[in-house]
């Protein structure tokens, strides 16, 4: 079933959501601080996100805006679960890109119905027309260069190329030899590195291996080669 991330600083709400959704076969991951939300999405690879509006670190709508600006999370279903009850708050959330809005306190049936509808819609859209995903998230590269400078960013990108080459080869060898535990471990490590530079498609391929959804390396190796070429091109292209 689905992987669902709930971002809410209320421990009781997180527990209620988990108790409501896990009997349906879903895996529910709780994130308590808005500042950690986007990194947690990269780590978890969710199928749906449940967001509170009032959070420490970052507000729910700020997180939603960052998701909709990201190639990785642009189309990820988001349900706002909040105590804010006015129609104006509903409109503001939907205008910002939320797919559904549920007010606290909520009935379990209401939450289940919304989650089921959103997951069904996402699955239908994926089957009908898979959205293209970029090899690299340009905004992450800009952030990297802004944080460490052009020269250090290029050195880090060069290290990343070597890491992709080594780990993709290790994953291919592990899958070929039936060592799925090692393959999943290497894929997890590579996906973490992909997160840092926004290597989107390669990160998704690693996630499929981590989850046991893919036991061959052809797609990963093809993406590794193309991602390394994209990184080399980025290194040759000066920052605007």
C-alpha positions as CSV (number, residue, x, y, z in Angstrom):
1,X,0.0,0.0,0.0
2,X,1.0,3.7,0.3
3,X,3.8,5.4,2.3
4,X,2.3,8.5,4.0
5,X,4.2,11.2,5.8
6,X,2.4,13.3,8.3
7,X,4.0,16.6,9.3
8,X,2.4,17.7,12.6
9,X,4.0,18.7,16.0
10,X,1.0,17.2,17.9
11,X,2.1,13.7,19.0
12,X,-1.5,12.7,19.7
13,X,-2.7,13.7,16.2
14,X,0.2,11.7,14.6
15,X,-0.8,8.7,16.7
16,X,-4.5,8.9,15.7
17,X,-3.6,9.3,12.0
18,X,-1.3,6.3,12.2
19,X,-3.9,4.2,14.0
20,X,-6.5,5.2,11.4
21,X,-4.4,4.4,8.3
22,X,-2.0,1.5,9.2
23,X,-4.9,-1.1,9.5
24,X,-5.5,-0.3,5.8
25,X,-1.9,-1.4,5.0
26,X,-0.4,2.0,4.8
27,X,3.0,3.0,6.3
28,X,2.7,6.2,8.3
29,X,5.9,8.3,9.1
30,X,5.6,11.2,11.5
31,X,7.7,14.4,11.2
32,X,7.3,16.8,14.1
33,X,9.2,19.9,12.9
34,X,8.5,21.8,9.7
35,X,12.2,22.6,9.2
36,X,12.8,18.8,8.7
37,X,9.9,18.2,6.4
38,X,11.4,18.4,3.0
39,X,14.5,16.3,4.0
40,X,12.1,13.7,5.4
41,X,10.2,13.6,2.1
42,X,13.5,12.8,0.3
43,X,14.3,10.2,2.9
44,X,10.9,8.5,2.9
45,X,9.8,8.7,-0.7
46,X,6.1,9.1,0.2
47,X,3.0,8.6,-1.9
48,X,1.1,11.2,0.0
49,X,1.8,13.9,2.5
50,X,-0.5,15.1,5.4
51,X,0.4,18.7,6.5
52,X,-0.6,20.7,9.5
53,X,-0.6,24.5,8.9
54,X,0.9,25.6,12.3
55,X,4.3,24.0,12.7
56,X,7.6,24.9,14.4
57,X,10.4,25.7,12.0
58,X,8.3,26.3,8.8
59,X,4.6,26.6,8.3
60,X,2.6,24.0,6.4
61,X,1.9,26.4,3.5
62,X,5.6,27.3,3.3
63,X,6.4,23.6,3.0
64,X,3.7,23.2,0.4
65,X,5.1,26.0,-1.6
66,X,8.5,24.4,-1.6
67,X,7.0,21.1,-2.7
68,X,5.2,22.6,-5.6
69,X,8.4,24.4,-6.7
70,X,10.3,21.1,-6.6
71,X,10.4,18.8,-9.6
72,X,10.4,15.8,-7.3
73,X,7.3,16.8,-5.2
74,X,5.4,19.0,-7.6
75,X,2.7,16.4,-8.2
76,X,2.7,14.6,-4.9
77,X,-0.8,14.6,-3.3
78,X,-1.0,16.8,-0.2
79,X,-3.8,16.8,2.4
80,X,-4.0,19.7,4.8
81,X,-5.1,18.6,8.3
82,X,-5.5,21.6,10.5
83,X,-7.5,23.3,13.2
84,X,-7.9,26.3,11.0
85,X,-11.6,26.2,10.1
86,X,-12.5,29.2,8.0
87,X,-13.4,29.1,4.4
88,X,-10.7,31.7,3.8
89,X,-8.0,29.3,5.1
90,X,-9.4,26.5,2.9
91,X,-9.2,28.7,-0.2
92,X,-5.7,29.8,0.7
93,X,-4.5,26.2,1.1
94,X,-6.1,25.0,-2.1
95,X,-4.7,28.0,-4.0
96,X,-1.3,27.1,-2.7
97,X,-1.5,23.7,-4.2
98,X,-3.2,21.4,-1.6
99,X,-5.3,18.6,-3.0
100,X,-7.7,18.3,0.0
101,X,-8.5,20.0,3.3
102,X,-9.7,18.3,6.5
103,X,-10.5,20.2,9.7
104,X,-9.5,19.1,13.2
105,X,-11.1,17.4,15.0
106,X,-11.8,14.9,12.3
107,X,-13.7,11.7,11.9
108,X,-11.6,8.7,10.9
109,X,-14.0,8.0,8.0
110,X,-13.4,11.5,6.6
111,X,-9.6,11.0,6.7
112,X,-9.8,7.6,5.1
113,X,-12.1,8.8,2.4
114,X,-9.8,11.7,1.5
115,X,-6.7,9.6,1.6
116,X,-8.2,6.9,-0.5
117,X,-9.4,9.4,-3.1
118,X,-6.1,11.2,-3.3
119,X,-4.1,7.9,-3.7
120,X,-6.5,6.6,-6.3
121,X,-6.2,9.9,-8.3
122,X,-2.4,9.8,-8.1
123,X,-2.2,6.2,-9.2
124,X,-4.6,6.9,-12.1
125,X,-2.6,9.9,-13.2
126,X,0.7,7.9,-13.1
127,X,-0.8,5.1,-15.2
128,X,-2.3,7.5,-17.7
129,X,0.7,9.8,-18.3
130,X,3.8,9.4,-16.2
131,X,5.2,12.9,-15.6
132,X,8.8,13.4,-16.7
133,X,11.3,14.0,-13.9
134,X,14.4,16.0,-14.3
135,X,17.9,14.5,-14.0
136,X,19.0,17.4,-11.8
137,X,17.1,19.9,-9.7
138,X,18.7,23.2,-10.9
139,X,17.5,25.0,-7.8
140,X,19.4,22.6,-5.6
141,X,22.6,23.3,-7.6
142,X,22.1,27.0,-7.2
143,X,21.6,26.6,-3.4
144,X,24.8,24.4,-3.3
145,X,26.8,27.1,-5.1
146,X,25.4,29.8,-3.0
147,X,26.3,27.9,0.2
148,X,29.9,26.8,-0.6
149,X,30.9,28.9,-3.6
150,X,31.6,27.9,-7.2
151,X,35.0,26.2,-6.8
152,X,33.9,24.1,-3.8
153,X,30.6,23.2,-5.4
154,X,32.4,22.0,-8.5
155,X,34.7,19.9,-6.3
156,X,31.7,18.4,-4.6
157,X,30.1,17.6,-8.0
158,X,33.3,15.9,-9.1
159,X,33.2,13.8,-6.0
160,X,29.5,13.0,-6.7
161,X,30.3,11.7,-10.2
162,X,32.9,9.3,-8.7
163,X,30.4,8.2,-6.0
164,X,27.7,7.5,-8.6
165,X,30.0,5.5,-10.7
166,X,31.3,3.4,-7.7
167,X,27.9,2.9,-6.0
168,X,26.0,2.1,-9.2
169,X,28.6,-0.5,-10.1
170,X,28.3,-1.9,-6.5
171,X,24.5,-2.1,-6.8
172,X,24.7,-3.8,-10.1
173,X,27.1,-6.4,-8.8
174,X,25.0,-7.0,-5.7
175,X,21.8,-7.4,-7.7
176,X,23.5,-9.7,-10.2
177,X,24.7,-11.9,-7.3
178,X,21.4,-11.9,-5.5
179,X,22.7,-10.0,-2.5
180,X,19.6,-7.8,-2.2
181,X,20.5,-6.6,1.3
182,X,23.8,-5.1,0.1
183,X,22.0,-3.7,-3.0
184,X,19.4,-2.0,-0.8
185,X,22.1,-0.6,1.5
186,X,24.1,0.8,-1.4
187,X,21.0,2.2,-3.0
188,X,20.0,4.0,0.2
189,X,23.5,5.6,0.4
190,X,23.4,6.7,-3.2
191,X,19.9,8.1,-2.8
192,X,21.1,10.2,0.2
193,X,23.8,11.6,-2.0
194,X,21.4,12.2,-4.8
195,X,19.3,14.3,-2.4
196,X,22.1,16.7,-1.8
197,X,22.4,17.7,-5.5
198,X,18.8,17.0,-6.6
199,X,19.6,14.0,-8.9
200,X,15.9,13.3,-9.1
201,X,15.5,10.4,-11.5
202,X,18.5,8.5,-10.1
203,X,17.1,9.0,-6.6
204,X,13.8,7.4,-7.6
205,X,15.6,4.5,-9.2
206,X,17.5,3.9,-6.0
207,X,14.2,4.1,-4.0
208,X,12.7,1.4,-6.1
209,X,15.7,-0.9,-5.3
210,X,15.5,0.0,-1.6
211,X,11.8,-1.0,-1.5
212,X,12.5,-4.3,-3.3
213,X,10.4,-3.1,-6.3
214,X,13.2,-3.5,-8.7
215,X,15.7,-6.4,-8.8
216,X,17.6,-5.5,-11.9
217,X,20.2,-2.8,-12.5
218,X,19.7,-1.8,-16.2
219,X,17.6,1.3,-15.5
220,X,19.8,2.4,-12.6
221,X,23.0,2.1,-14.7
222,X,21.4,4.0,-17.6
223,X,20.3,6.8,-15.3
224,X,23.7,6.8,-13.6
225,X,25.5,7.4,-16.9
226,X,23.1,10.2,-17.9
227,X,23.2,11.8,-14.5
228,X,27.0,11.8,-14.5
229,X,26.9,13.5,-17.9
230,X,24.4,16.1,-16.6
231,X,26.6,16.8,-13.6
232,X,29.7,17.3,-15.8
233,X,27.7,19.7,-18.0
234,X,26.6,21.6,-14.8
235,X,30.2,21.9,-13.8
236,X,31.1,23.4,-17.1
237,X,28.2,25.9,-17.0
238,X,29.0,29.0,-14.9
239,X,26.4,30.1,-12.3
240,X,24.1,32.8,-13.6
